[in-house]
Amino acid sequence: MSTLHNLEKIIPDHRELAIRVQSLRAAGKSIVFANGCFDLIHVGHIRYLDGASKEGDVLLVALNGDESIRALKGPHRPVMPLAERMELVAAFECVDLVTRFEGTQCADLLALLKPDVHAKGTDWDPDKIPERDIVRGYGGRIAIVGDPKNHSSSWVIDKLAK
């Protein structure tokens, strides 16, 4: 797969993304939404995205913006800027679309796109997902996917620092 093809997966404009999602849905495709920082890619990310992709026909991944990551992880994060993180995630074969969101939650983007499935990692309790009411409100489903949460970018960074 060429890098150009991967870059075509990246749609930062949410209006354009909504049109693309509507078109896919009209073609009978089910949309799966996954999100995260994806600061330093590790095996946990791969397993999460692979698991999410199996929940429907089209996997859309939304990445936290740089300011959002600083708010969540501290002033020295992210390690890689948003554009590079988006390009890396787009390179995965199981990923069909990539976008970004600001803030620490993706609630507004979920409300706009109304994906069929909101996939979260195994570190989440379905009843404690901040966006659960929005997803359930439009008739979506929450899926817990991936392997046990024993991998993290923070862990990799800490190990490198030592």
BADRENNU-848372 format. One record per residue (C-alpha): residue number from 1; residue in three letters; y, z, x. Coordinates in pm, whole numbers. Each point is the difference from the previous one (the first is absolute). Layout:
# BADRENNU-848372
KEPA,NUM,Ala,Y,Z,X $
...
This chain:
# BADRENNU-848372
KEPA,1,Met,0,0,0 $
KEPA,2,Ser,337,-95,146 $
KEPA,3,Thr,288,238,50 $
KEPA,4,Leu,211,-222,-229 $
KEPA,5,His,-249,52,-283 $
KEPA,6,Asn,20,376,57 $
KEPA,7,Leu,380,-6,-16 $
KEPA,8,Glu,-21,-180,-336 $
KEPA,9,Lys,-172,311,-136 $
KEPA,10,Ile,314,206,64 $
KEPA,11,Ile,236,14,-297 $
KEPA,12,Pro,273,261,51 $
KEPA,13,Asp,204,-114,-303 $
KEPA,14,His,-134,190,-300 $
KEPA,15,Arg,122,-254,-257 $
KEPA,16,Glu,-188,-276,180 $
KEPA,17,Leu,-301,228,30 $
KEPA,18,Ala,6,78,-374 $
KEPA,19,Ile,-3,-373,-78 $
KEPA,20,Arg,-297,-51,235 $
KEPA,21,Val,-190,292,-156 $
KEPA,22,Gln,70,-132,-353 $
KEPA,23,Ser,-131,-341,104 $
KEPA,24,Leu,-317,150,147 $
KEPA,25,Arg,-55,211,-309 $
KEPA,26,Ala,49,-306,-223 $
KEPA,27,Ala,-274,-169,205 $
KEPA,28,Gly,-235,285,-94 $
KEPA,29,Lys,21,192,327 $
KEPA,30,Ser,-5,380,12 $
KEPA,31,Ile,256,157,232 $
KEPA,32,Val,-73,297,226 $
KEPA,33,Phe,293,190,151 $
KEPA,34,Ala,-39,205,319 $
KEPA,35,Asn,279,166,196 $
KEPA,36,Gly,68,194,315 $
KEPA,37,Cys,185,20,329 $
KEPA,38,Phe,-248,-194,218 $
KEPA,39,Asp,191,110,309 $
KEPA,40,Leu,-282,-30,253 $
KEPA,41,Ile,-297,-187,-139 $
KEPA,42,His,-331,187,29 $
KEPA,43,Val,-347,-20,-153 $
KEPA,44,Gly,101,215,-297 $
KEPA,45,His,256,-265,-100 $
KEPA,46,Ile,-262,-273,22 $
KEPA,47,Arg,-245,194,-215 $
KEPA,48,Tyr,270,87,-255 $
KEPA,49,Leu,119,-361,-34 $
KEPA,50,Asp,-355,-134,-14 $
KEPA,51,Gly,-90,249,-271 $
KEPA,52,Ala,316,-81,-195 $
KEPA,53,Ser,-71,-374,17 $
KEPA,54,Lys,-334,55,-173 $
KEPA,55,Glu,172,147,-308 $
KEPA,56,Gly,140,-334,-120 $
KEPA,57,Asp,80,-361,83 $
KEPA,58,Val,334,28,184 $
KEPA,59,Leu,99,276,242 $
KEPA,60,Leu,372,71,23 $
KEPA,61,Val,103,249,269 $
KEPA,62,Ala,340,170,-7 $
KEPA,63,Leu,124,162,320 $
KEPA,64,Asn,244,287,26 $
KEPA,65,Gly,334,-104,149 $
KEPA,66,Asp,105,144,335 $
KEPA,67,Glu,238,260,-153 $
KEPA,68,Ser,-274,106,-238 $
KEPA,69,Ile,-237,63,290 $
KEPA,70,Arg,265,203,183 $
KEPA,71,Ala,37,214,-312 $
KEPA,72,Leu,-377,50,-22 $
KEPA,73,Lys,-105,18,366 $
KEPA,74,Gly,307,101,200 $
KEPA,75,Pro,279,-156,207 $
KEPA,76,His,-223,-166,261 $
KEPA,77,Arg,-190,-210,-251 $
KEPA,78,Pro,-81,-270,-72 $
KEPA,79,Val,-133,-116,334 $
KEPA,80,Met,16,-363,-116 $
KEPA,81,Pro,276,-146,-217 $
KEPA,82,Leu,-66,-114,-356 $
KEPA,83,Ala,-5,-375,75 $
KEPA,84,Glu,-273,44,262 $
KEPA,85,Arg,-203,236,-219 $
KEPA,86,Met,17,-251,-286 $
KEPA,87,Glu,-117,-281,227 $
KEPA,88,Leu,-295,207,124 $
KEPA,89,Val,-111,90,-353 $
KEPA,90,Ala,38,-363,-111 $
KEPA,91,Ala,-243,-101,276 $
KEPA,92,Phe,-289,177,-173 $
KEPA,93,Glu,-221,-246,-185 $
KEPA,94,Cys,-44,239,-295 $
KEPA,95,Val,378,20,-57 $
KEPA,96,Asp,158,-265,-223 $
KEPA,97,Leu,363,113,-33 $
KEPA,98,Val,224,239,193 $
KEPA,99,Thr,333,154,-96 $
KEPA,100,Arg,206,308,77 $
KEPA,101,Phe,161,283,-189 $
KEPA,102,Glu,266,256,73 $
KEPA,103,Gly,-22,368,-77 $
KEPA,104,Thr,-307,215,38 $
KEPA,105,Gln,-167,-117,-322 $
KEPA,106,Cys,-80,-346,-132 $
KEPA,107,Ala,50,88,-370 $
KEPA,108,Asp,272,-259,-67 $
KEPA,109,Leu,-208,-278,152 $
KEPA,110,Leu,-306,100,-202 $
KEPA,111,Ala,210,5,-319 $
KEPA,112,Leu,131,-349,80 $
KEPA,113,Leu,-331,-163,96 $
KEPA,114,Lys,-244,195,-221 $
KEPA,115,Pro,-306,-67,218 $
KEPA,116,Asp,-338,43,-165 $
KEPA,117,Val,-110,247,267 $
KEPA,118,His,194,242,218 $
KEPA,119,Ala,-226,73,301 $
KEPA,120,Lys,48,322,195 $
KEPA,121,Gly,-186,146,296 $
KEPA,122,Thr,-261,273,-15 $
KEPA,123,Asp,256,263,98 $
KEPA,124,Trp,147,-28,-353 $
KEPA,125,Asp,-109,182,-313 $
KEPA,126,Pro,41,-249,-290 $
KEPA,127,Asp,173,266,-208 $
KEPA,128,Lys,256,73,274 $
KEPA,129,Ile,111,-355,81 $
KEPA,130,Pro,378,-4,-57 $
KEPA,131,Glu,-10,-339,-175 $
KEPA,132,Arg,-300,78,-226 $
KEPA,133,Asp,203,30,-322 $
KEPA,134,Ile,168,-335,58 $
KEPA,135,Val,-334,-173,70 $
KEPA,136,Arg,-173,159,-297 $
KEPA,137,Gly,306,-68,-218 $
KEPA,138,Tyr,-32,-377,30 $
KEPA,139,Gly,-380,9,-25 $
KEPA,140,Gly,-82,-25,370 $
KEPA,141,Arg,-279,176,180 $
KEPA,142,Ile,-2,214,315 $
KEPA,143,Ala,-278,-55,255 $
KEPA,144,Ile,-75,225,296 $
KEPA,145,Val,-127,-219,283 $
KEPA,146,Gly,-77,2,371 $
KEPA,147,Asp,-180,244,223 $
KEPA,148,Pro,64,373,36 $
KEPA,149,Lys,351,63,131 $
KEPA,150,Asn,-80,92,360 $
KEPA,151,His,216,-267,163 $
KEPA,152,Ser,379,-13,16 $
KEPA,153,Ser,281,-159,196 $
KEPA,154,Ser,142,349,61 $
KEPA,155,Trp,-329,106,160 $
KEPA,156,Val,2,-308,228 $
KEPA,157,Ile,361,69,103 $
KEPA,158,Asp,-75,366,72 $
KEPA,159,Lys,-305,-94,207 $
KEPA,160,Leu,202,-253,202 $
KEPA,161,Ala,273,258,61 $
KEPA,162,Lys,-256,237,156 $
